[in-house]
Amino acid sequence: MDSNLSLQITPFQVLLKFIYNNKYFSKIFLIIFLSAPFLFAQELSSILELRSRILQFPDSLNSTETSSISISAQPDTTIQVFKPKLLPDNMSLMEKGLWGEHSILRGIGIAPELTRESRMNELKIRRTMLSIHQIGGFASLGLMLATCYYGQRIVDGDFSVIQTKRALVTATIATYSLTALLSILSPPPLIRRDEFSTTSLHKTLAWFHVAGMIITPILGKLIDTRRAFHMDKAHYHQIAGYITTAIFASAMIVITF
């Protein structure tokens, strides 16, 4: 009896049972099934568009009169003007707003109209800004290391260097902010490739040390040095500072070496 039932099971029923039991496969199958009409409609529209273009050609290629009438009546089908590509495809919102074809800087006259010559000048400006950005990065790293050193002295009990450490913190934040703005506000490159590189790693690490540069001063404000020195809060602030400095140093190493 069981053998007869097993023979009655069709391959289609086996496939349905597999789809039902496998939740990941069922989701993939559902997405493909729902997207199939859209893909078919897109392909059908492309075929119809190609068919309409083909029908626009004269029936007899040997007829000079018909060919001349077709060319004179529809000049746009035979002549195409290619505009040179001056901006990369994958631009951020900041880049589009500042350096796009209809950007704010071009609208108010700070940046010239988008032409081949203006883009060449913008690429020179980008190279200069990124060079200063790299120099500012090393300056910020030096100030971070000095701040960590004097912060460690305060944790060890030497409260005579508190003012020196505060001055270094101010200088670090100012230098770090200016260095970051040089990269954020620089014109976009001519080509931006979607591939992993040291520049991609440098930008990924930037998200982490920016977060550290926000969290570390906040933790430092929690330490009330006027009344009593809170050692627990100081240790959190110290750890955040060391981690931020290490991440920032890694970002500088990968982009330099």
N, C-alpha and C positions, 0 to 999 in steps of 0.2 A: 504493500500500500504506500509506504513512504517513498519507494523508488518511483512509483507512478506519479506521485505529487512532485518529486524533484524533476521529473522529465517535463512536467507541464510548466515549469518556471522558464520564462523567456529571457533572453539576454537583456531586453529592455527593462524588465523588472529587476534584474540584478544591478543594472546601472542606476536605476532609481533608488534602490536600497543603499547602494554605496554613496550616492549623493546625499541621501537623508542622514546617514550615520556620520559622515565626515563634514563637520560644520565649516571648516575652512574651504573645502572644495565646493560646498554648496554656496557659500558667499561669492566665490570667484565665478561659479556658474551663473549665479543670479545677476552679477554685474555684467557679465558678457551677454547674457540674454536680454537685459534691459538696454544695453548700449548698442545692440545689433541694429535696431531700427534707425538710430541716429547715424550710425556708420553707413548703413545702406542708403539713407537719404542723401548723405553727403556725397557718396560715390555716384549716386544717380544724378545729382545736380551737376557734378563734374562731367559726366558722360553727356548730359543734355547740352551743357555749355560748349563742349568740344564739338558736338554734332551741329550746333547752330553756327559755329565758326566755319566748319567744313562746308555747310550749305551756302555760306556767303561767297565762296569762290565761284567763278564762272563755270558753266557746264562744259564749255569747249575751250581747252587751253590753246587750241590752234587758231581760234578767232581773235585777231588783233583788236577788232573793234570792241568786242565784249570785254576783253581784258582791260582795255584802256578805260572803258566806262566804269568798270568795277574799281579800278585804282583811283580814279578821280572822284567817285562817289564816296568811297570809304578809305580815306588816306590814313586814318588812325590804326587800321588793321595791319598796315605794312610798315609803319614807322614807329619806333619806340625810342624814347629819350631816357637814358640811364643817368640818374643823378648820383654823383660820387658819395660814398658813405663816409661821413665825417664824425659820427658818434657811435659808440658801442651799443649793442642791442640791450644788454642787461645793465641798465643804469639804475641806481638807487633813486628814491624820491628826492633826496637832498641834491643829487647831481642833476636830475631833471629840472628841479626848481631853480637851481643856480646857473647851470651851464647848458640846458636843453635848447632846442631851436627857438622856442618861445618862452624862455626863462625870465625870471625876475630881473636878473642883471642885464640881460639884453633889452628888456622892455624899458628900463630906466636909463639906459645908455652907458652903464658902467662897463659892460662887456660889448664888443662890437657885434655886428650881424654875423651869423654863422656862414663863413666862407672857408675855402681852402687855406687862404693866407691867415685868417684869424685863428683857425685851429692849429696851425703851425706855431703861432705865438703862444697859444694856450698850452700847448705841449711843452714849450720852453718854460713857461711859468710853473707848470706842474713839476717839471724836473727840479727847478730851483726850490719850490716849496717842500718837496719830499726830501731833498738834500738837507735843508734846514730842519725838517722834521726828524731826520736821523740824528743830527747833531744834538737837537733838543732832547731826544730820547736818552742819549748818553749823559747829558747834563742832569736830567731828571733821575736817572739811575744813581748817579753819584750823590745827589741830594738825598735820595731814599736811603742809601747805605749810611750816610752820615746821620740821618735822623734815627735810623735803627740803633746806631752806636750810642748816641746820647740818650735814647730811650732806654737802652739796656743799663746805662749808668744810673738812671733815675730809679729803675726797678731794683738795682743793687743797693740803693740807699743814698746815692750822691744827688741831693736835691739842689745843689748849686748850679746845675746846668739846665734847669728848667727853662729859663728864658732863651738860652741858646737853642734848645730843642724846639721851642715854639717858633723861633725865627726860621729854623730849618723847615719846619712843617709848612709855614706860609710860603717860603720860597719853592718848596717841592710842589705844592698844589698849583701855584702860579705857573711854574715852568711846565709841569705836566699838562695843564689845561691849554696853554699856548701851543705846545707840541702836538696835542691831539687835534686842535683846530686847524693846524697846517695840513694835516692829512684829510680831515673831513671836508674842508672848503676848497681843496685843490681841484682843478679841472679833471674830468675823466680821461682815461687813456683812449687811444684810437681804436684799439682792439682789446677786449677782455675775454679771455678763454675760460670756459667752464671746466677747469681741471684743477686737481689738488696740487699745490706747490708750497714753497716756503712762505710766500706772500699770504696764501690762504691760512696757513698755520699761524702766521703773525696776526692776522685779523681775528682769528678765532680766540687766540690768547688775549686779545684786547678786551673782549667782553668780560673776561674774568678779572683782569687787573683794574678795569674801570669800576667793576663792582667792589673790588677791594679798596679802591681809592675813595669810595663813598662810605663803606662800612667802617673803615679804620678811623677816620676822624670822628664819626658818631660815637664809636666806643671810647675814643679819647675824651670826649666831652663828658662822659659819665664819671670820669675820675675827678673827684673833688679834692684838689690838692690844698685848698685853703684851710679846710677843717681837719680832715683825716685822709690819709692816703689809702685808698681801697685796693689792696693787693690783688684780689680776685678779678676786679674789673681791669686792672692794669695788665694782668696776664692775658686776658682776652684781647685787649688792644695790642699787646705785644705780638701775640700769635698772628693776628690779622695783618699786622704790619710786615712781619717776616714772610708770610705767605704771598702777600701782594708784591713785595720786592722780588721774591723768587720767580713769580710768574712774569713780572715785567722784565726781569733779566733774561728769562727764557725767550720772551718775545723779541728782545734785542739781539740775542745770539742767533736765532734762526733766520732773521732777516739780514744779518751782517755776514755770517759765515755759511 
